Amino acid sequence: MKSKITHSLIISAFIILLFAFKNGNDPLLSLLSKLETFTSAYAQEKIYIQSDKPYYTAGDNIWLKAYVLNTKTLAPTKISKILYVELIDENDVIKNQIKLSMNDGVSWGDFKLPDTLVEGNYRLRAYTRYMRNFSPDFFFDKTIKIGNSWSNKVFINTAFKFIGGNNIDATIHFKDKNDLPYRNKNISYDVFVDHKSILKTRTKTDSDGNATLNFSSPTGTDKTGKIVTTINLNGQEKINKTIPIVSFSNNSDVQFFPEGGTLVQGQPQRLAIKVCGSNGRGIDITGKILDEKGLTISDFKTDILGMGSFNTDLKAGTRYTAKIKFADGSEKDVALPVVATSGLTLTVNNADESKVAVRLTASSDLINGDEVRIVGQQAGNLRFAFNAKLNSQTIIKSIPKEKFTTGIAQITVFSADNEPLAERLIFVNNESSLLKLKVNKEKLSKTISGKSEISLVADKTNSNLTGSFSVSVTNLNIVKPDLDNESNILTSLLFTGDLSGYIENPNHYFLNNDEQTKRALDNLMMTQGWRRFNWKNILKDEKLPLTFQAETSSSVSGTVVRGKKPVQGAAVILMSKNGGDIVRDTITGEDGKFRFDNLTFVDSTQFLVQASPLKKGSFLELKIDTSDNQMVTKNKNTADIDINVNSSLMKYIKASDNYFNEMNRLGLLEKSIKLKDVNISAERIRKAVQFSSNYNGPGNADQVLTADDLPPYYSTLSQSLGNMLRGVRIIRGRAYRNPGMPNLGKDDGTGSLGIYYNGTRLADGNLDVINPMDVQSIEVLLSISKLVIYGSLRDPGIIIITAKRGLGYSAKKVKDLSFDHFTIKPKGLYHSRVFYSPKYQVQTNEIASDSRSTIYWNPNIQPDDEGVARIKFDNAAFKGDYRVVIEGFNNTGQLARESFTYHIENNR
């Protein structure tokens, strides 16, 4: 049985052979060969995380299933076998990370949310180690809401108002769980912009429980901020609340995008527009195009989400202006892109159900010139390619849609010298490439606590259910999904996984297949940036450095040295101290390195690693390789941030309260006891960095090392540091950001980090001019929030070194140190818990209290020998509507998704 993907590869191969037969050494063949080689070697992985519901409350569990596919084939082959999933809070702090073992691109796990977790906008981020070679834009990154009522006494609701200039009023309403306002309470505020405090003040709530704060917005539109408030309830009890600031102005951004890339004189072509507010969401507008004399050339308007397109025919040498009118009556003038006198325009008509029409139009001076080459590729697979001779001004080609699978395709026009001239993205909807499920709902129970059954089969003879599928059943009376903004397996793997930046309401484009939706989707393709690889890298045969290899198993590695020299032939033993019976030994190579591969162990497992000397009395040092954590980059989905999470989720929170109260009554609830914060190392670190010149404040850095952390026997600082600096590599005494990390400011990836020693910037940035024995503390600044205070980001990062004063401070006793053995606790695999679903045999009093929001969750649906998958679960004890979502893919890479609702209307 062959998949649609296989057919597409055969078609591509046939095209290449055909051109080889007709044209011999056609330059097009070289181009296609380079594309095939490049995308095969550097095909990236796509990730989708399916969760049981779109929002949660403290005390909940996030049940999730992970899918990892290769962009080259969209099939679960030749991919990483380890996946990292993280829960990140609003302060860009990783609250929890789990490491999942993937089997054929599939795994599942869960996050247990403690009842002490504060409400807010959290992120689910997922990536493989191999993906770290490329841009974090293509990681799975989703913003979710987490509320808190169980351990929460103060609920707030905030409204922002922009008052001319750069003044902002924030009105905050304070109330308790029963909607009673906190009157005449002392409030303190701290306003932060990019993690730097700009205002501290105090006030009181009025008789309605409101407090108003005024502050000035910073310059720049890409700033992030928050308000940290503290309310004094009774003189002793103080409650902190954090309010995100999603925007510092009501300014808008207007951009125009000529179809194909360039406006060319005398050629009718489409011009797309995208208008976004300062919060990142689309704004619908009307407008008109004016020439230099103020004459109206054309009128236009956006369709939905601030995007639209219209036809133009403009002249070179004339400056055009778009006059934009907003819904509130305000106006804004925006200059149009410059019109070129010569060039090519690429127009694509994707409206036909059976074919894609490609039209190439040339200016008169390019007619009868060199051939051009038009190439279409999708997920690294060639879909079509042909040479075109511009004997006339216009060339039109039709490509059957059966050559494509569902997803984004890229059409590019190349010159005879293989230089890209024009480009266009399209989204092809080829339903035959997807797996359609036939769902039998006849055995769904209509009674509360009744036993329900669903059966699944593939509805086409050339498809099958052999693969991996999951199902979730949720109570729609409690959990109401935002269907337009819902992420699912189709939107993630076929759509947003190939687009960088924020995509507003991604599922809107999949809900209907009408003309309006098709037009909106095409407007998105014309305006949204897309880059998984650079054509210049392909054409120049440049090999991208793959710093991070695909991770197929857990491992422990390191180096054995004597002094500065690696030791060959040293025996190294690895023994697990808990969590399994693992004993391994090996011998170091010429470079002194050793490695233990193919290890399987759960998280929290401890190991003893020991190097044995070659002869008695020989001093050996054992260095264990550490894996740098991926930096937490700025949230690209800030437009999804809700400033009033608890208020938005109040209905769900109250239902969760009922559930938690009942679980507590039955003795089934695990509660956290929140203790006063105790930081054992805080005093030592504070003392170590007390003389630091860090502009952010001593110790306020992305990483802090003290004299305790530096080995005492190296003569140079770069040797002492080794690989201890996270996200930093040291080459010949100078520090550089690791490959794959986001560039900042003017950083082109080649500049070294700035070095400050006792407040003075070292001109040459060489660490080795500093004696390691003189060092008291080292602070590393890599994030924008820490670097911005240093000015215009002249350095890609900064290392601040403070020297000892007198004898310095160190808690370490050198005579007690041993370097030939270590106890380590590497990150292990997460052991997923099983979702509990009660089985009702007889009617009891507990049934009436069953107020679960997720009724059933099963990440591993398997068909029987007849190819039928049967799903059995018990309804909850409430009447109402319930939603079933089924997702997955089969063993040929065909994606499937079905969702439906059913109603429970009868008592037991």
C-alpha positions in Angstrom: 0.0 0.0 0.0 1.6 3.3 -1.1 1.0 6.6 0.6 0.4 9.9 -1.2 3.8 11.0 0.0 5.4 8.1 -1.9 3.5 9.0 -5.1 4.8 12.6 -4.9 8.4 11.5 -4.6 7.9 9.3 -7.7 6.5 12.2 -9.6 9.4 14.4 -8.6 11.9 11.7 -9.7 10.1 11.3 -13.0 10.4 15.1 -13.6 14.1 15.0 -13.0 14.7 12.1 -15.3 12.6 13.7 -18.0 14.7 16.9 -17.9 17.9 14.9 -17.9 16.8 13.0 -21.0 15.8 16.1 -22.9 18.4 18.7 -21.8 21.4 16.8 -20.7 23.3 18.8 -18.2 20.6 21.3 -17.6 21.3 23.8 -14.8 17.9 23.0 -13.5 19.0 19.5 -12.7 21.9 21.0 -10.6 19.4 23.2 -8.7 17.0 20.3 -8.1 19.8 18.1 -6.9 21.1 20.7 -4.5 17.6 21.3 -3.1 17.1 17.5 -2.7 20.5 17.0 -1.0 20.1 20.1 1.2 16.6 19.4 2.5 17.4 15.7 3.0 20.4 16.6 5.2 18.8 19.4 7.1 15.1 18.5 7.1 13.8 19.7 10.4 11.4 18.1 12.8 7.9 19.3 13.5 6.2 18.9 16.9 2.6 18.9 18.0 1.5 18.6 21.6 -2.1 17.6 22.1 -3.5 18.4 25.5 -6.7 17.2 27.1 -8.2 20.8 27.3 -7.2 24.4 26.6 -6.9 25.7 30.1 -6.4 24.5 33.6 -6.4 25.4 37.3 -3.8 24.9 40.0 -4.3 21.4 41.3 -5.1 20.1 37.8 -3.0 17.7 35.7 -2.1 18.6 32.1 -2.5 15.3 30.1 -0.6 15.6 26.9 0.5 13.5 23.9 3.5 14.4 21.7 3.9 13.9 18.0 7.2 14.4 16.3 7.4 14.2 12.5 10.1 14.9 10.0 9.4 17.8 7.6 10.9 15.9 4.7 8.4 13.1 4.7 5.7 13.9 7.3 6.1 10.3 8.4 7.5 9.1 11.8 10.8 7.9 10.4 14.5 9.0 11.0 13.7 11.3 13.8 14.9 12.1 17.3 13.8 9.7 20.0 14.0 12.1 22.9 11.7 15.1 23.3 11.9 17.9 25.9 8.6 19.5 27.0 8.6 22.5 29.3 6.1 24.5 31.4 7.3 28.2 31.4 5.8 30.9 33.5 5.2 34.6 32.7 8.7 35.5 34.0 10.2 33.2 31.4 11.2 30.7 34.1 11.0 27.0 33.4 8.7 25.7 36.2 9.0 22.1 35.0 10.7 20.1 32.3 10.0 16.5 31.3 12.1 14.4 29.0 10.0 11.9 27.0 11.1 8.8 25.1 9.6 8.8 21.6 8.5 5.5 19.9 8.0 6.0 16.2 7.5 9.7 16.7 4.9 9.4 19.5 5.0 9.7 23.3 2.7 11.0 26.1 3.1 12.5 29.5 1.6 14.9 32.0 2.4 17.9 34.2 1.1 17.9 37.7 0.2 21.5 38.7 0.7 22.1 42.4 -2.2 23.9 44.2 0.3 26.6 45.1 0.9 27.6 41.5 -0.1 31.2 40.9 -2.6 32.0 38.2 -1.3 33.4 34.9 -0.4 32.8 31.3 2.0 29.8 31.0 3.7 28.4 27.9 4.0 24.8 26.8 7.3 24.6 24.8 8.6 21.4 23.1 11.7 20.7 21.1 14.2 18.0 20.3 18.0 18.5 20.7 18.4 18.3 16.9 15.9 21.3 16.5 18.3 23.5 18.5 20.5 23.7 15.4 17.8 26.0 13.9 15.6 28.9 14.8 13.4 28.6 18.0 10.6 30.1 15.9 9.8 26.5 14.8 9.6 25.0 18.3 6.2 24.0 19.5 5.3 27.0 21.7 1.7 27.5 22.9 0.3 29.9 25.5 -2.2 28.3 28.0 -4.2 29.8 30.9 -3.8 28.4 34.4 -6.2 29.8 37.1 -6.1 29.3 40.8 -8.9 29.3 43.3 -8.1 26.5 45.8 -5.3 28.4 47.5 -6.2 31.9 46.3 -7.8 34.7 48.4 -7.5 37.6 46.1 -9.0 37.9 42.6 -8.2 40.9 40.3 -9.5 42.4 37.1 -7.5 45.0 35.2 -8.3 47.5 32.5 -5.7 49.6 30.7 -6.4 53.0 29.1 -4.0 54.9 26.9 -4.2 58.7 27.5 -2.6 60.6 24.7 1.1 60.9 24.5 2.7 58.0 26.4 0.6 57.9 29.6 -1.2 54.7 30.7 -3.9 54.3 33.3 -4.3 50.8 34.9 -7.4 50.3 36.9 -7.3 47.2 39.1 -10.3 45.8 40.9 -9.6 43.6 44.0 -12.2 41.1 45.3 -12.5 37.8 47.1 -13.8 34.5 45.8 -17.4 35.6 46.6 -17.1 38.8 44.5 -16.9 41.0 47.6 -14.5 44.0 47.0 -11.5 44.6 49.2 -12.2 48.1 50.4 -9.7 50.6 51.7 -6.7 48.2 51.6 -3.1 49.4 51.3 -1.7 48.6 47.9 1.9 48.8 46.7 3.0 48.6 43.0 6.1 47.9 41.1 6.0 48.5 37.3 8.6 46.6 35.2 9.6 47.0 31.6 11.8 44.3 30.2 12.4 43.1 33.8 13.6 46.5 34.9 11.6 48.5 37.5 10.5 52.0 36.3 8.1 52.9 39.0 7.3 52.1 42.6 4.4 53.6 44.5 1.6 53.1 47.0 -2.1 53.7 47.1 -5.3 52.4 48.6 -8.4 50.7 47.1 -11.5 52.8 47.1 -15.0 51.8 48.4 -15.5 49.7 45.3 -12.2 47.8 45.7 -10.6 49.7 42.8 -7.1 51.2 42.6 -5.8 53.3 39.7 -2.1 53.5 38.7 -0.7 55.9 36.1 2.7 55.4 34.5 4.5 56.4 31.3 5.1 53.9 28.6 8.7 53.4 27.4 10.0 54.1 23.9 10.0 51.2 21.5 7.2 48.9 20.5 8.7 45.5 21.3 8.8 46.1 25.0 7.3 43.6 27.5 6.2 44.5 31.0 4.3 43.6 34.1 2.8 45.2 37.2 3.6 43.5 40.5 1.0 44.5 43.2 0.9 43.7 46.9 -2.3 44.0 48.8 -2.2 44.1 52.6 -5.3 42.2 53.8 -5.1 42.5 57.6 -1.8 44.0 58.5 0.0 40.7 58.5 -1.1 38.8 55.4 0.2 40.2 52.2 -0.8 38.8 48.8 1.3 39.4 45.6 -0.3 39.6 42.2 1.4 39.9 38.8 -0.4 41.6 35.9 1.1 41.3 32.4 1.3 44.5 30.2 0.7 43.2 26.7 1.0 46.7 25.1 2.4 50.1 25.9 0.4 52.0 23.3 -2.5 51.8 20.9 -0.3 52.3 17.9 -0.7 50.1 14.8 1.6 48.6 12.3 0.7 48.6 8.6 2.7 46.6 6.0 2.2 46.0 2.3 3.4 42.8 0.5 3.5 42.7 -3.3 2.7 39.3 -4.7 5.9 37.6 -5.7 8.0 40.1 -3.8 8.3 43.2 -6.0 6.0 45.8 -7.6 6.8 46.2 -11.3 5.6 49.0 -13.5 2.8 48.4 -15.9 2.0 44.9 -14.6 -1.3 44.2 -12.9 -0.6 42.4 -9.7 -2.0 41.8 -6.2 -0.9 43.8 -3.2 -1.5 42.3 0.2 -1.9 44.3 3.4 -1.5 43.4 7.1 -2.5 45.7 9.9 -1.7 44.8 13.5 -2.3 46.6 16.8 0.4 47.0 19.4 -0.9 43.8 21.1 -0.1 41.8 17.9 -3.7 41.2 16.9 -5.1 42.1 13.5 -7.1 45.3 13.0 -9.6 45.7 10.2 -9.4 48.9 8.3 -10.5 50.7 5.1 -8.2 52.7 2.9 -7.3 54.2 -0.5 -4.2 54.5 -2.6 -3.2 58.1 -3.5 -0.6 59.3 -6.0 1.7 62.3 -5.6 -1.1 64.7 -6.7 -3.5 63.3 -4.1 -5.7 61.5 -6.7 -7.3 58.2 -5.7 -5.9 55.2 -7.6 -7.9 52.5 -5.9 -9.9 51.7 -2.7 -9.3 48.7 -0.5 -10.2 47.1 2.8 -9.1 44.2 4.9 -11.2 41.0 5.1 -10.6 39.5 8.5 -7.9 39.7 11.2 -6.4 42.8 9.6 -5.4 41.1 6.3 -6.6 41.7 2.8 -5.4 42.1 -0.8 -6.3 44.1 -3.9 -5.2 44.5 -7.5 -2.9 47.3 -8.6 -1.3 48.7 -11.7 1.2 51.3 -10.7 3.9 53.4 -12.4 7.6 53.6 -11.6 9.0 57.0 -10.5 5.7 57.9 -8.7 5.4 57.8 -5.0 2.2 56.3 -3.7 0.6 56.6 -0.3 -2.0 54.5 1.4 -4.4 56.5 3.6 -5.6 54.1 6.3 -8.8 54.7 8.2 -9.5 52.9 11.5 -12.8 52.0 13.1 -12.5 54.8 15.6 -12.2 57.4 12.8 -8.5 58.0 13.1 -6.3 57.9 10.0 -2.7 57.1 9.2 -0.6 57.5 6.0 1.7 54.8 4.9 4.1 54.9 2.0 3.8 52.0 -0.6 6.8 50.0 -1.7 8.8 51.5 -4.5 7.7 50.4 -8.1 10.5 49.0 -10.2 10.9 49.8 -13.9 12.0 46.2 -14.8 11.4 42.8 -13.4 9.2 39.7 -13.1 5.9 39.3 -11.3 4.7 36.0 -10.0 0.9 35.5 -9.7 -0.7 32.3 -8.3 -4.3 31.4 -8.5 -5.1 28.7 -5.9 -8.9 29.0 -6.0 -9.5 26.1 -8.3 -10.2 22.7 -6.6 -8.2 20.7 -9.1 -5.2 22.8 -10.1 -2.8 25.6 -9.3 -2.4 28.3 -12.0 1.0 30.0 -12.1 1.4 33.1 -14.2 4.8 34.7 -14.8 4.8 38.2 -16.3 7.9 40.0 -17.5 8.6 43.7 -18.3 9.2 44.3 -22.0 13.0 44.6 -21.6 13.2 41.0 -20.4 11.3 39.4 -23.3 13.4 36.9 -25.4 16.0 37.0 -22.7 17.4 34.0 -20.7 15.3 31.1 -19.6 14.0 31.1 -16.0 13.3 28.2 -13.8 10.1 27.7 -11.7 10.3 25.2 -8.9 7.6 24.2 -6.4 8.6 22.4 -3.2 6.7 21.3 -0.1 8.2 20.1 3.1 11.5 19.6 1.3 9.9 17.4 -1.4 10.0 18.6 -5.0 6.4 18.9 -6.4 7.2 20.4 -9.9 10.0 22.1 -11.8 10.3 23.4 -15.4 12.2 25.8 -17.5 10.4 28.7 -19.1 11.5 30.8 -22.1 10.1 34.3 -22.0 9.2 34.5 -25.7 6.1 36.6 -24.7 5.3 38.8 -21.8 3.3 36.3 -20.0 3.7 32.5 -19.3 0.9 30.5 -17.7 1.3 27.0 -16.3 -1.2 24.8 -14.5 -0.1 22.2 -11.9 -2.6 19.5 -10.8 -3.2 19.6 -7.1 -2.8 15.9 -6.9 0.9 16.5 -7.0 0.7 18.1 -3.6 -0.2 16.9 -0.1 -2.2 19.1 2.2 0.0 21.9 3.6 2.2 24.9 2.6 4.0 24.9 -0.7 6.7 27.3 -1.9 6.8 28.4 -5.5 10.1 30.1 -6.5 11.3 31.6 -9.8 15.0 31.4 -10.5 17.2 33.2 -13.1 19.4 31.3 -15.5 22.1 31.7 -12.9 19.9 30.1 -10.2 19.3 33.4 -8.4 15.8 33.6 -6.8 13.8 36.3 -8.5 10.2 35.9 -7.1 8.5 33.7 -4.6 5.1 32.9 -3.4 3.6 30.7 -0.7 0.3 28.8 -1.1 -1.7 26.5 1.1 -2.9 23.4 -0.8 -5.9 21.6 0.5 -5.7 18.0 -0.9 -8.1 16.0 1.3 -7.0 12.8 -0.4 -3.6 13.1 1.5 -5.4 13.1 4.9 -6.8 10.1 6.7 -10.6 10.3 7.1 -12.0 8.4 10.1 -15.5 6.8 10.2 -16.8 7.2 13.7 -19.6 4.9 15.0 -21.5 6.8 17.7 -24.5 4.4 18.1 -23.3 3.1 21.5 -22.8 6.6 23.1 -24.9 6.7 26.2 -27.3 9.5 26.8 -27.6 8.9 30.6 -25.4 10.4 33.4 -22.7 8.0 34.5 -23.7 5.7 31.6 -21.3 3.5 29.7 -20.3 4.8 26.3 -18.5 3.3 23.4 -17.1 4.7 20.2 -15.6 2.7 17.3 -13.3 4.0 14.6 -12.4 2.7 11.2 -10.7 4.3 8.1 -13.3 5.3 5.7 -11.2 4.5 2.6 -9.9 1.2 1.3 -6.4 2.6 0.7 -6.0 3.8 4.2 -5.6 2.0 7.6 -5.6 2.7 11.3 -2.2 1.2 12.0 -0.5 4.0 13.7 -1.1 6.1 16.8 -4.3 7.8 17.9 -5.6 9.6 21.0 -9.0 10.7 22.3 -10.2 13.2 24.9 -13.7 13.7 26.2 -14.4 17.0 28.0 -17.5 18.6 29.6 -18.5 21.6 27.4 -20.5 23.0 30.3 -17.1 23.6 32.1 -14.6 23.7 29.3 -15.5 25.8 26.3 -12.8 25.8 23.7 -12.1 28.8 21.5 -12.6 27.0 18.2 -11.0 29.7 16.0 -7.8 29.9 18.2 -7.6 26.1 18.8 -4.4 24.3 17.9 -4.7 20.8 16.7 -2.7 18.2 14.8 -3.6 19.7 11.4 -2.9 23.4 12.3 0.4 22.5 14.0 1.9 20.0 11.6 0.6 21.4 8.3 0.3 25.1 9.0 1.9 26.9 12.0 4.8 24.5 12.0 6.0 26.0 8.7 5.3 29.6 9.6 7.4 31.8 11.8 5.9 34.4 14.1 2.4 34.7 15.6 -0.6 33.2 13.7 -3.8 34.6 15.0 -6.7 32.1 15.2 -5.0 29.3 13.2 -8.0 26.9 13.3 -10.2 29.5 11.7 -8.8 28.5 8.3 -9.8 24.9 8.9 -13.3 25.3 10.2 -14.8 26.0 6.7 -13.9 25.6 3.1 -15.9 28.4 1.7 -14.7 31.2 -0.6 -14.2 33.7 2.2 -12.0 31.3 4.2 -10.0 30.4 1.1 -9.4 34.1 0.4 -8.4 34.8 4.0 -6.0 31.8 3.9 -4.4 33.1 0.7 -4.0 36.6 2.2 -2.2 35.0 5.1 0.2 33.1 2.8 1.0 36.4 1.1 1.7 38.3 4.3 3.2 35.8 6.8 7.0 35.3 6.7 8.3 31.8 6.1 11.9 30.6 6.1 13.0 27.1 7.1 16.2 27.4 4.9 18.0 30.1 2.9 18.2 29.6 -0.8 21.7 31.1 -0.8 23.0 28.3 1.5 21.6 25.7 -1.0 23.0 27.4 -4.1 26.4 27.8 -2.6 26.5 24.3 -1.3 27.1 25.6 2.2 27.0 23.0 4.9 25.2 24.2 7.9 27.0 23.4 11.2 25.0 20.8 13.1 26.1 21.4 16.7 23.3 19.3 18.1 22.9 15.8 16.7 19.7 13.8 16.8 19.3 12.3 20.2 18.4 8.6 20.0 19.1 7.7 23.7 20.2 9.0 27.0 23.9 9.1 27.5 26.7 10.1 30.0 30.0 11.4 28.6 33.1 13.2 29.7 36.9 13.5 29.7 39.7 12.3 31.9 42.7 14.6 32.2 45.9 14.8 34.2 46.7 18.5 34.6 46.0 19.9 31.2 46.6 16.7 29.2 44.0 14.1 28.2 44.6 10.6 29.5 44.2 7.7 27.0 43.4 4.3 28.2 42.0 5.3 31.6 39.2 3.0 32.9 35.9 4.7 33.7 33.0 3.0 35.4 29.4 4.1 35.6 27.1 2.7 38.3 23.5 3.6 39.1 23.0 4.3 42.8 19.2 4.1 42.7 16.5 3.7 40.1 17.8 0.5 38.3 20.7 -1.8 38.0 23.1 -0.1 35.6 26.8 -0.9 35.6 29.0 0.0 32.6 32.7 0.4 32.0 34.8 1.7 29.2 38.2 3.0 28.3 39.1 6.6 27.3 40.3 7.3 23.8 43.3 9.3 22.5 41.5 12.5 23.4 40.7 11.3 26.9 37.0 11.2 26.1 34.6 8.5 27.2 30.9 7.9 26.5 28.1 5.6 27.8 25.3 5.4 25.2 22.0 3.6 25.0 21.1 4.3 28.7 17.5 4.1 29.8 16.8 5.5 33.2 14.0 7.6 34.8 14.4 11.0 36.2 16.0 11.4 39.6 18.3 8.4 39.0 21.8 9.0 40.5 25.0 7.6 39.1 28.5 7.2 40.4 31.2 7.9 37.7 34.7 7.1 38.6 38.0 7.1 36.7 40.7 4.7 37.8 44.4 5.9 37.6 46.8 4.0 35.3 49.2 3.6 38.2 49.1 4.0 41.9 49.3 7.6 43.1 48.5 9.1 39.7 46.3 12.2 39.9 43.3 12.1 37.5 40.6 14.7 37.0 37.2 13.6 35.7 35.2 16.1 33.7 31.5 15.3 33.1 29.9 16.8 30.0 26.9 18.9 30.7 24.1 19.7 28.3 23.3 23.4 28.1 19.6 24.2 28.6 17.8 25.8 25.7 17.4 29.5 26.5 13.9 30.7 27.1 13.2 33.1 24.2 10.6 35.8 24.2 7.1 34.5 23.9 6.0 34.9 20.2 2.4 34.4 21.1 2.0 37.5 23.4 -1.2 38.3 21.5 -2.8 35.3 23.3 -1.9 36.5 26.7 -5.0 37.2 28.9 -4.4 40.0 31.5 -7.4 38.7 33.6 -6.9 34.9 33.7 -8.9 34.2 36.8 -11.8 36.3 35.7 -11.9 34.7 32.2 -11.8 31.2 33.8 -14.2 31.9 36.7 -16.8 29.4 35.6 -14.2 26.7 35.1 -12.5 27.6 38.4 -15.7 27.3 40.4 -16.4 24.0 38.9 -12.8 22.9 39.8 -13.4 24.1 43.3 -16.4 21.7 43.6 -14.3 18.9 42.2 -11.4 19.6 44.6 -13.7 19.9 47.6 -15.2 16.6 46.8 -11.8 15.0 46.3 -10.7 16.5 49.6 -13.8 15.1 51.4 -12.9 11.6 50.1 -9.3 11.9 51.1 -8.1 11.7 47.5 -6.7 15.2 47.0 -2.9 15.8 47.3 -2.4 19.2 48.8 0.8 21.2 49.0 1.8 23.0 52.2 3.4 26.3 51.2 6.3 27.1 53.4 8.1 30.4 53.7 10.6 30.8 51.0 14.1 29.6 52.1 17.1 30.0 49.9 20.0 28.3 51.5 22.6 29.5 49.1 21.2 33.1 48.9 23.5 34.5 51.6 26.6 32.9 50.2 25.9 34.1 46.6 24.9 37.6 47.8 28.1 37.8 49.8 30.1 36.6 46.8 28.7 39.2 44.4 28.3 42.1 46.8 31.0 44.2 45.1 29.8 43.5 41.6 29.4 46.4 39.1 26.5 44.7 37.3 24.1 47.5 36.2 21.1 45.2 36.8 22.2 44.8 40.4 24.7 42.3 41.9 23.7 38.7 41.1 20.9 39.7 38.7 22.2 37.7 35.8 21.3 34.7 33.6 24.1 32.7 35.4 26.3 33.4 38.4 29.5 31.6 39.3 31.5 32.2 42.4 35.0 31.3 43.5 33.5 28.1 44.9 32.7 26.9 41.4 36.1 27.4 39.9 38.7 24.5 40.1 41.9 25.8 41.9 44.6 24.3 39.7 44.3 26.0 36.3 46.6 28.8 35.2 44.1 30.5 32.8 40.5 31.5 33.4 39.3 29.9 30.1 40.6 26.6 31.3 39.0 27.0 34.7 35.6 27.8 33.1 35.8 25.0 30.6 32.1 24.4 29.6 30.5 25.7 32.8 29.0 28.8 31.1 25.5 28.0 29.8 24.9 29.0 26.2 28.6 30.0 25.8 31.6 28.4 24.2 35.2 29.6 24.8 37.6 29.6 21.9 41.2 30.8 22.4 40.3 32.9 25.5 37.3 34.6 24.0 33.6 33.8 24.7 31.0 33.3 22.0 27.3 32.5 22.1 26.5 28.9 21.2 25.3 28.1 17.7 21.5 27.9 17.5 20.9 30.6 20.1 18.9 33.7 19.0 21.0 36.6 17.8 20.6 39.9 19.6 20.8 43.4 18.2 23.7 43.7 15.8 25.1 40.2 16.6 25.9 38.4 13.5 27.0 35.3 15.3 30.7 36.0 15.0 31.3 38.6 17.6 32.7 37.7 21.0 31.0 38.6 24.3 32.0 41.8 26.1 34.2 41.3 29.2 33.9 43.7 32.1 36.5 43.4 34.9 35.8 45.3 38.1 33.5 47.7 36.1 36.0 48.3 33.2 35.4 46.9 29.7 38.3 44.9 28.4 39.1 46.1 24.9 40.2 42.8 23.4 37.7 40.7 25.3 40.3 38.1 26.3 39.5 36.1 29.5 43.0 34.9 29.9 44.4 38.3 30.9 42.7 37.6 34.3 44.2 35.3 36.9 41.6 32.7 37.9 42.8 32.8 41.5 41.8 36.5 41.6 38.2 35.9 40.6 35.5 36.3 43.2 32.4 36.1 40.9 31.4 35.7 37.3 28.0 36.9 36.0 26.8 36.0 32.5 24.3 38.3 30.7 22.7 36.7 27.6 19.0 37.7 27.6 17.7 41.0 26.2 16.2 41.8 29.5 19.7 41.8 31.2 21.6 43.4 28.3 19.3 46.3 27.4 20.5 48.4 30.4 24.0 48.4 28.8 22.8 50.5 25.8 22.4 49.6 22.1 23.3 45.9 22.5 26.8 46.4 21.1 27.8 43.0 22.4 26.0 39.7 21.8 26.4 39.1 25.5 28.4 40.3 28.5 30.5 38.6 31.2 31.0 40.6 34.4 34.0 39.5 36.5 34.6 40.8 40.0 37.9 40.4 41.7 38.4 39.3 45.3 39.0 41.9 48.0 41.5 40.9 50.6 41.2 37.1 51.0 38.0 37.0 49.1 35.0 34.8 50.0 35.0 31.1 49.5 33.2 28.3 51.4 35.2 25.6 49.7 38.0 23.7 51.4 40.4 22.5 48.7 41.9 19.7 50.7 38.5 18.0 50.9 38.0 17.9 47.1 38.1 14.8 45.0 38.3 15.0 41.2 38.5 11.4 40.0 34.8 10.5 40.9 31.5 12.3 40.9 27.9 11.5 41.9 25.7 12.9 39.1 22.0 13.1 38.5 21.4 13.6 34.8 18.0 14.4 33.4 16.2 11.1 33.0 13.0 10.0 31.2 9.7 10.9 32.6 7.5 8.0 33.7 4.0 9.0 32.5 1.1 8.5 34.9 -2.1 6.8 33.9 -5.2 8.9 33.6 -7.8 7.8 36.1 -11.3 7.3 34.9 -13.8 5.9 37.4 -15.9 2.8 36.6 -19.4 2.9 37.9 -20.9 -0.5 38.9 -23.7 0.6 41.2 -25.3 3.9 42.0 -23.6 5.6 45.1 -23.6 9.0 46.7 -20.2 9.7 45.1 -21.7 9.5 41.6 -23.7 12.7 42.2 -20.5 14.6 43.0 -18.6 13.6 39.9 -17.8 17.1 38.4 -14.7 16.2 36.3 -14.0 18.5 33.4 -12.0 15.9 31.5 -14.1 12.7 31.4 -11.7 10.5 29.5 -8.2 10.8 28.1 -6.4 8.0 26.3 -3.2 8.7 24.3 -2.8 5.2 23.0 -5.8 4.0 20.9 -4.9 0.8 19.1 -7.1 -1.0 16.4 -7.9 -4.7 16.8 -7.2 -7.4 14.3 -10.2 -6.3 12.2 -8.8 -2.7 11.9 -11.4 -1.3 14.3 -10.5 0.9 17.3 -13.0 0.7 20.2 -13.1 3.4 22.9 -15.0 2.8 26.1 -15.6 5.2 29.0 -18.2 6.2 31.6 -20.1 9.5 31.3 -19.9 12.0 34.2 -22.7 12.7 36.6 -24.0 15.9 35.0 -26.4 16.5 32.1 -25.2 18.7 29.2 -22.9 18.6 26.2 -19.7 16.7 25.9 -17.0 17.0 23.3 -14.9 14.2 21.8 -11.7 14.9 20.0 -9.8 12.2 18.1 -6.3 12.8 16.6 -3.4 10.9 15.2 -1.7 9.5 12.1 -1.3 6.1 10.5 2.0 4.3 9.6 2.1 6.0 6.2 2.1 9.5 7.7 -1.6 10.4 6.9 -2.9 12.8 9.6 -6.4 12.4 11.0 -8.6 14.5 13.2 -12.3 14.2 14.1 -14.3 16.1 16.7 -18.0 16.0 17.6 -20.3 16.7 20.6 -23.0 14.5 22.2 -25.6 15.4 24.8 -26.5 13.7 28.1 -30.1 14.4 28.9 -31.4 11.5 31.0 -30.9 10.5 34.6 -29.4 7.1 35.4 
